[in-house]
Amino acid sequence: MISNHRLLLILAALLMAGCGRDAADDAAGATPAAPPVSADNDVPGVTADVTAQRGLGIELAEVRAASVGAQSRGTATVIDSAAFTVSMADLDSLRAEAAVASDNVRRIEGLYAEDGNASRQSVDAARQQSSSLRARLAGAESRARLDWGEKLAHAGDAASARLRADVASGAVTLFRAEFPDALGVASQLKYQLLSSHHGPVILEFLDRSGAIAQFAAGDSVLLGLRVSGSPDAVFRPGERVSIVATSNGTVRPLVPPEAAIAYQGRMWCYVARGADRFDRIGVDADESSIEGYTAGDGIKAGDRVVVHGASLLLSLERSSGAEAGAGDDE
């Protein structure tokens, strides 16, 4: 006869075996859970067929490769050509006076040495006048080099004379550009004006400026614009215009500025993938220029991006996401 104690042990063992088989059957019949989708592979975007694209006015442009280099933004001030011309005329007049005074000293010294037709007092007076004019000329030339640079202030250089004449005639507009950061080799940079009422305007580097700048650690340079190269660009004396100095850089794909849209605190663009898919991919707003924005890793040269209708695509994407969320809730 089985004791009560042994009976209880057998029943407990049978119960545990039954539970184990049920759990195993449940596990075998259950569908394996799908692995989570990585955020890196979940590219946001929207689908729009040809009819929808036509209704949204979608226009595409090709992403092109361009050289992207380090940039420094500053402010360029238009120099009054009339004031520059007067300053140069005064400097040339002082140079002429100094040259005449020097010749007069030599002439009077010769007369005094040969036959005494000139007095010692005349010699001393001529020397004093010449010395005074030389001192004034040295100060004026130093000031001109600070204000206009060595290239414009140089007296005997034919190229400098032609440049001064072009400024006086209005063929060249002068700018003094100031940057908060040091420019390094300033003569090798590309200088481009950023203006709301002008297209891209490229300026020619003339010289570094020694004038006192508002940025103690920055740089000041003199730049020129030939009117024949930008006939529609008209500037007023004293006008201040934003400017960008760009160094030579690596070749990278650039997204046209018309393609960039702001959303959730950053910049994006829509890239066409096939006939009806548009991926929304981020662009680097910190590396931007007139040519466009530096493309993210998901964009390469030759891709097509939306340059008209991107904001409408964003609205479509957001409404599609809201409808999908509502359907899941239901």
C-alpha angles and dihedrals in degrees: 000000000000115000121235091246094055091045091055091051092051093050091049091051093050091049093052091048091053093051091050093053092048092051091048092050091049091049092049093050097047119099112243113252115252115246114256116266112247115239089225091064096042099087112186118232146116140252120231125169124220093270092051091047091053091050092049092049093237115189125182135207131189122251109237130198118243139164111272117195140165114293136206121194122210145144127272121204121204111237118224104247091203092056090046092050092050091048092051092046091052090049093049090048091052090049090053092049091050091050092050091048091051091050090048091055091053092047095050092044088053093051092047092050097045109046108344094255088138123054126231088245091058091052092051092047092050091049092049092050092048092048091050092050092048090053092049090047093050090052093046093049092048090051091048092051090052093047102037107015132243094285095060098035095050111116107202103034114109093207090053091050091052091049092050090049091050091052091048092050093047095246089119127039116207125219132187109208124195125197128190091220132057111263101208110205095015095181091064097053129100113237118203128177119226110207134158094219099041133057121237108314121194118206128205119236111239107168145317114276120231093195117121108273129205091236112069094196096037138081137253123205138178116234135182135211120200108218091212089063095051107024094168095052109096122175133187122227109265093019114145119217131180114248137189126209112202129190125211110275144167122301110257135161113268125205112219111252090237089064096058120100130179119236133155094357099308143070125265141173134199116241119200112237110185123321101317110011124096120187118205108223129177124245129203107256091182091064101052136132140160088287093058145261127320107257123240125240092273094061128073136178110282095034116125120234132190111257097170125037097020093128090053090051089053090053090049091049092050094047091048090052091049092051091048090051091050091051092052091050091052 
